[in-house]
Amino acid sequence: MSAGRDPLAAAGAGPEGGAAAPAISIRGVRKVFASGGAEVVALDGIDLDVAPGELVCLLGPSGCGKSTLLNAVAGFAPPTAGTIVANGRPATAPGPDRAMVFQEYALFPWMTVERNVAFGLEMKGASRAEIRATVDRLLAMLHLRDFRARFPKDLSGGMRQRVAIARVLAIDPPMLLMDEPFGALDALTRRNLQDELLRIWAELGKTILFVTHGIEESIYLADRVVVMTYRPGTVKRIVPVTLPRPRDPASPEFNALKREVSALVMEEQALHEAAETSGAAGE
């Protein structure tokens, strides 16, 4: 992967020489849930732009609204107030331009690897030749060719997540929304899939919005890390990650940035723990 890849520059100029329109534009987003007769403000005043081809991580403690914001961008749960525009259109409902990758893999257990990857194309009515060519290419890209006839139960967690990624790439969305996709994996498998994701991202140029609890993971992957506050979730700080790729987590520069981001997150984690303690004491 090129060490100098700049998605903002790569996006090129927009109309009349201006900057290209954001792939994701979030303005004044607020999300309120009803809980036990009361209202819980999950998100409040979120403003964020993501450039085409950019990889942005949402980072923060449990309860900060990372997944809530991702689901809003996906169109699964529109905000109570504010606007979200994705790929030039209001994100008021799910669409094939925004593919979601979950932590739970979400594969069809009765289908082989090959059939799982082909499913979206079959639903779109693609020709057999197109389906075959696309599936072959993605199985090769994700090192799954030898497993095409296996069922999900026969695969490790890491292999299942590879299949899940291949399945969303098959429909060729310009945007991937990833909700802690590597959170359930062991450390070695997680790093391997992080590298696979970066390779695919560099090759295909997708826009990626990635939710994580992992401070090191966010710095290893992202162009920018959006640190969110504990409830109500707001943008605490946006941290650019300008380290060249491939990144070395043992380098002094990486660890200096890790200390900076850790301090921001731990301030919010302390608020989370204080709220949990207060809630327990009140029961």
Backbone torsions as a table, in degrees:
resi	resn	phi	psi	omega
1	MET	NA	141.1	179.8
2	SER	-67.1	132.1	-179.3
3	ALA	-68.5	-24.2	-174.6
4	GLY	-101.4	18.0	-176.5
5	ARG	-61.2	123.8	-178.9
6	ASP	-125.1	102.4	-176.6
7	PRO	-63.8	-30.1	179.6
8	LEU	-67.4	-39.8	176.9
9	ALA	-74.7	-38.8	-177.7
10	ALA	-64.9	-26.1	-179.6
11	ALA	-65.2	-22.9	176.3
12	GLY	79.0	-175.6	-177.3
13	ALA	-87.9	147.2	177.1
14	GLY	-90.1	-163.0	-179.9
15	PRO	-57.0	142.3	176.5
16	GLU	57.9	29.9	174.4
17	GLY	80.7	1.8	-179.5
18	GLY	-79.7	179.1	179.4
19	ALA	-68.3	149.8	177.5
20	ALA	-63.1	148.3	178.6
21	ALA	-64.6	144.3	177.9
22	PRO	-61.0	147.9	171.3
23	ALA	-69.8	-35.7	176.4
24	ILE	-130.0	129.7	175.8
25	SER	-128.1	116.4	-177.5
26	ILE	-115.8	125.4	-176.4
27	ARG	-133.7	120.5	172.7
28	GLY	58.1	35.2	-174.2
29	VAL	-76.9	131.2	177.1
30	ARG	-132.6	137.7	178.1
31	LYS	-133.0	124.6	-178.6
32	VAL	-121.8	131.9	175.8
33	PHE	-112.3	146.3	171.6
34	ALA	-87.8	131.1	-178.7
35	SER	-144.8	111.5	177.2
36	GLY	59.1	37.8	179.3
37	GLY	83.9	-3.4	179.0
38	ALA	-116.4	167.8	177.2
39	GLU	-104.8	136.4	175.5
40	VAL	-114.4	120.9	178.8
41	VAL	-88.0	106.3	-177.7
42	ALA	-84.0	-39.4	179.9
43	LEU	-132.5	146.1	179.8
44	ASP	-153.0	120.9	173.9
45	GLY	67.1	39.1	-179.5
46	ILE	-82.1	122.9	173.0
47	ASP	-125.6	125.1	-178.1
48	LEU	-160.6	136.8	170.4
49	ASP	-116.0	141.7	174.2
50	VAL	-123.7	125.9	-176.8
51	ALA	-76.4	153.8	173.5
52	PRO	-56.8	131.1	179.3
53	GLY	80.0	5.2	-179.4
54	GLU	-87.8	149.7	174.2
55	LEU	-113.3	110.7	-176.3
56	VAL	-118.4	132.7	176.7
57	CYS	-104.2	135.0	169.8
58	LEU	-96.2	121.6	-172.3
59	LEU	-129.4	139.7	176.1
60	GLY	168.8	173.0	-179.1
61	PRO	-72.1	167.3	174.0
62	SER	-56.2	138.3	178.5
63	GLY	90.4	3.4	-178.5
64	CYS	-88.1	-6.9	174.7
65	GLY	94.0	16.2	-179.5
66	LYS	-59.3	-53.1	-178.6
67	SER	-69.2	-32.3	176.3
68	THR	-61.6	-43.0	178.1
69	LEU	-66.6	-41.7	178.7
70	LEU	-62.0	-43.1	178.8
71	ASN	-64.3	-31.7	176.9
72	ALA	-68.7	-41.7	177.1
73	VAL	-63.9	-37.1	178.6
74	ALA	-69.0	-18.9	-177.4
75	GLY	89.0	7.4	179.2
76	PHE	-74.5	-36.2	-177.0
77	ALA	-142.8	84.6	-177.3
78	PRO	-56.7	152.3	-177.8
79	PRO	-67.9	158.1	175.3
80	THR	-69.1	-35.8	177.8
81	ALA	-147.5	159.9	-179.3
82	GLY	93.2	179.0	-175.9
83	THR	-131.7	147.8	172.9
84	ILE	-131.1	123.5	176.2
85	VAL	-116.1	126.0	179.7
86	ALA	-125.2	127.1	-179.5
87	ASN	53.7	36.6	175.3
88	GLY	84.1	1.9	-178.7
89	ARG	-129.1	146.0	176.7
90	PRO	-58.0	132.5	-177.9
91	ALA	-91.3	70.2	-177.5
92	THR	-98.0	-7.7	178.9
93	ALA	-155.8	160.2	177.1
94	PRO	-60.7	152.9	178.4
95	GLY	-153.2	158.0	-177.7
96	PRO	-69.1	-9.3	177.4
97	ASP	-80.9	-9.1	-179.9
98	ARG	-129.1	102.9	-177.2
99	ALA	-97.8	134.7	-176.3
100	MET	-102.5	135.6	172.9
101	VAL	-119.1	120.5	-174.9
102	PHE	-100.5	164.4	175.4
103	GLN	-68.2	-28.6	-172.1
104	GLU	-87.0	8.3	176.4
105	TYR	75.4	-45.8	175.2
106	ALA	54.7	46.3	176.6
107	LEU	-97.4	157.1	174.4
108	PHE	-83.9	114.4	-173.3
109	PRO	-68.1	-21.5	-178.6
110	TRP	-88.2	-1.1	179.7
111	MET	-107.6	147.0	173.9
112	THR	-70.5	170.9	175.8
113	VAL	-54.9	-47.3	-178.5
114	GLU	-59.8	-44.9	-178.4
115	ARG	-68.9	-36.8	176.6
116	ASN	-60.4	-45.0	-178.4
117	VAL	-67.5	-34.9	-177.0
118	ALA	-78.6	-14.6	-168.0
119	PHE	-55.1	-49.9	-177.3
120	GLY	-61.9	-38.9	178.4
121	LEU	-66.9	-37.7	177.0
122	GLU	-63.0	-40.4	178.9
123	MET	-65.5	-29.4	178.4
124	LYS	-81.2	-8.4	-179.9
125	GLY	79.9	25.3	178.9
126	ALA	-65.9	155.2	179.4
127	SER	-70.6	159.0	178.7
128	ARG	-59.8	-38.8	-179.4
129	ALA	-64.6	-42.5	179.1
130	GLU	-65.7	-43.0	179.7
131	ILE	-61.1	-46.7	-178.4
132	ARG	-61.4	-45.3	-178.0
133	ALA	-65.7	-42.3	-178.6
134	THR	-67.3	-45.7	-179.5
135	VAL	-63.4	-43.5	179.0
136	ASP	-59.9	-42.8	-178.3
137	ARG	-64.8	-43.1	-177.5
138	LEU	-73.4	-36.6	176.3
139	LEU	-62.9	-36.5	176.7
140	ALA	-70.0	-43.9	-178.3
141	MET	-59.6	-38.5	-175.9
142	LEU	-102.8	17.2	175.0
143	HIS	56.6	46.9	-177.3
144	LEU	-118.6	5.7	-174.0
145	ARG	-58.9	-36.7	-177.8
146	ASP	-77.5	-3.0	-175.9
147	PHE	-118.5	12.7	-172.0
148	ARG	-62.3	-28.4	-178.2
149	ALA	-97.1	3.0	179.7
150	ARG	-83.0	160.6	174.7
151	PHE	-101.3	156.6	-177.8
152	PRO	-52.7	-34.6	-179.3
153	LYS	-63.3	-20.7	-178.3
154	ASP	-87.9	-2.4	-172.6
155	LEU	-107.9	154.5	172.1
156	SER	-73.3	168.9	178.5
157	GLY	-59.4	-41.5	179.2
158	GLY	-64.0	-40.4	179.0
159	MET	-67.7	-38.9	177.6
160	ARG	-61.2	-39.4	-179.5
161	GLN	-70.0	-32.0	173.3
162	ARG	-60.6	-42.8	179.2
163	VAL	-63.8	-42.0	179.6
164	ALA	-61.5	-40.9	178.5
165	ILE	-67.1	-43.3	178.5
166	ALA	-60.2	-38.4	-177.4
167	ARG	-65.3	-40.2	179.1
168	VAL	-74.4	-32.9	178.5
169	LEU	-68.3	-24.6	-178.0
170	ALA	-60.6	-32.8	-179.9
171	ILE	-88.0	1.8	173.0
172	ASP	54.3	54.2	176.7
173	PRO	-76.1	148.4	176.1
174	PRO	-73.3	-13.3	-173.3
175	MET	-135.4	135.4	173.0
176	LEU	-112.9	130.0	175.3
177	LEU	-111.3	117.2	-168.6
178	MET	-121.7	117.1	-175.4
179	ASP	-103.3	90.7	-178.3
180	GLU	47.1	52.9	-172.4
181	PRO	-66.2	-21.0	-177.3
182	PHE	-111.0	10.7	-173.0
183	GLY	-65.2	-28.6	-176.4
184	ALA	-92.8	3.4	-173.7
185	LEU	-96.6	156.0	174.8
186	ASP	-69.1	165.4	-170.8
187	ALA	-61.1	-42.2	-177.4
188	LEU	-68.7	-42.7	178.5
189	THR	-66.2	-38.1	179.5
190	ARG	-61.1	-46.5	-179.9
191	ARG	-64.0	-39.5	178.8
192	ASN	-60.8	-43.6	-179.2
193	LEU	-73.8	-30.3	172.9
194	GLN	-60.2	-43.9	178.4
195	ASP	-65.6	-38.9	177.4
196	GLU	-62.5	-42.9	179.9
197	LEU	-62.3	-43.9	179.9
198	LEU	-63.6	-37.7	178.5
199	ARG	-65.0	-45.6	-179.9
200	ILE	-65.0	-42.2	179.5
201	TRP	-60.8	-44.5	179.4
202	ALA	-64.8	-35.8	-177.3
203	GLU	-76.6	-39.7	-171.3
204	LEU	-102.4	-17.4	176.2
205	GLY	69.9	28.4	179.0
206	LYS	-72.0	151.1	167.3
207	THR	-82.1	131.9	-177.3
208	ILE	-128.5	126.8	169.7
209	LEU	-112.2	118.9	-164.8
210	PHE	-125.9	120.0	177.7
211	VAL	-91.6	133.7	178.1
212	THR	-151.1	152.6	167.2
213	HIS	-93.7	-10.4	-170.5
214	GLY	-89.1	117.0	-180.0
215	ILE	-64.8	-47.7	179.8
216	GLU	-63.9	-40.4	179.4
217	GLU	-60.3	-42.3	-177.9
218	SER	-63.8	-41.0	-179.3
219	ILE	-72.4	-35.1	-179.7
220	TYR	-65.7	-35.3	-173.0
221	LEU	-95.3	-42.5	-155.8
222	ALA	-87.2	152.9	162.9
223	ASP	-76.3	-38.3	175.7
224	ARG	-141.2	144.6	176.1
225	VAL	-110.2	121.9	177.5
226	VAL	-97.3	105.9	179.2
227	VAL	-86.3	124.4	-176.8
228	MET	-105.3	150.7	179.0
229	THR	-81.6	159.7	171.0
230	TYR	-66.7	159.8	-172.0
231	ARG	-42.3	131.7	-4.5
232	PRO	-73.2	140.9	-177.0
233	GLY	-69.0	123.6	172.7
234	THR	-133.5	173.8	175.5
235	VAL	-84.6	111.3	179.1
236	LYS	-76.7	-49.1	177.5
237	ARG	-161.3	146.5	172.4
238	ILE	-106.1	119.7	-174.8
239	VAL	-107.2	112.0	174.9
240	PRO	-70.0	141.3	176.5
241	VAL	-114.0	102.4	-174.8
242	THR	-100.7	6.9	179.1
243	LEU	-63.5	138.0	179.5
244	PRO	-67.8	150.6	175.3
245	ARG	-98.9	148.1	-2.4
246	PRO	-70.2	142.5	-175.4
247	ARG	-90.8	144.2	-178.4
248	ASP	-108.1	106.7	-179.2
249	PRO	-62.9	-13.6	178.8
250	ALA	-91.3	-5.5	-175.8
251	SER	-74.1	152.6	178.2
252	PRO	-60.1	-37.6	-178.4
253	GLU	-66.3	-42.0	178.5
254	PHE	-62.4	-45.4	-176.4
255	ASN	-72.0	-29.3	174.5
256	ALA	-64.5	-43.0	177.9
257	LEU	-67.5	-36.9	178.2
258	LYS	-62.6	-39.8	177.6
259	ARG	-65.0	-40.3	179.2
260	GLU	-63.0	-47.8	-178.7
261	VAL	-68.8	-38.1	179.3
262	SER	-59.4	-42.1	-179.6
263	ALA	-61.9	-40.6	178.9
264	LEU	-64.6	-44.1	-177.1
265	VAL	-70.1	-40.3	-176.7
266	MET	-67.9	-27.7	172.9
267	GLU	-61.1	-41.8	-180.0
268	GLU	-75.6	-33.6	176.6
269	GLN	-62.5	-37.3	177.6
270	ALA	-63.3	-38.5	176.6
271	LEU	-66.5	-38.9	177.3
272	HIS	-60.8	-48.2	-178.7
273	GLU	-64.9	-37.9	178.0
274	ALA	-64.7	-39.2	178.2
275	ALA	-66.7	-40.0	177.7
276	GLU	-63.9	-42.1	179.6
277	THR	-65.6	-42.8	179.2
278	SER	-64.1	-40.1	179.1
279	GLY	-65.6	-39.6	178.8
280	ALA	-66.5	-38.2	-179.1
281	ALA	-68.2	-27.7	-178.0
282	GLY	-83.4	-7.7	-177.7
283	GLU	-80.7	NA	NA
